[in-house]
């Protein structure tokens, strides 16, 4: 399970301010947008929608599994 971290904006700054780790969230939203079923909320139960998100991200991460396994094997 992941944790949610609230990032507060600096009060005195104006214009473009780089927020820490925001790119991770934006990238994840971009990946999720590739799955048309997640574009609209047609599900009755929130658990169903959460399950579809898990499935979508599992499909996205599956091609990266061999790389992760090689990293783990090199660490041992």
N, C-alpha and C positions, 0 to 999 in steps of 0.2 A: 504494500500500500504506500502511496506517496503522500507527502505532506504538503500543505498549502502554506506559502510564505507571502505575507503581505508586504509589498514594497511601497513605502510612502515617498511622494515626490518632495524634493527639496523646496523649501518655502521661498528662498530668495532668488532662485534661478528662473530665467525666462528663455524662451526659444527651445531649441532641441536639447533634451537631456537624455542621455543614454541610461536606461534602466537595466539593472543587473539581471541577467538570465531571461530577459523578455523574449529574446530571439528563439529560445527553446519553445515557448508557448506559441509564438507565431508560426514557427516551422511545423509544430504538431497540428495546428489548425489547418495549415495548408495541406498537409498529408491527409487529414480527415476529409477535406473537401473533395478528394478524389473519389470517395465512395458516395454515390448518389443517394443511397438509402439514409445516410446521415444528414443530408441536406435539409430535410423537412422532418418535423416531429409527428409521425403518423402512428406511433406506438401508443397503446393504452397505458401500459405499465412502465414506470421509469426503469425498472429492472431489465426490461427487454431492451430498451435503448442503451443502457449501460453495457449489456451483453454484446450488442452490435458494435459498440465502440471497442470493447476488448477484442472482438473478432477482427475488426478492421485493422487495429494496430498489430495484432498477431500476424496478419497477412503481410503487413508492411515490414515487420521485423524478421520474418522467416528467411528472406534471402541473405540476411546478415548473420545468420546463425553459424555458418562455417567459420567466418572470421572470428566470432566470439569464442568458438571452441578452440581455434588455434591459439588465441591469446591465453586462454585458461591452461592449455597444455604446455605452453612455453613458460608459464609461471610455476608449474610443478616441477 
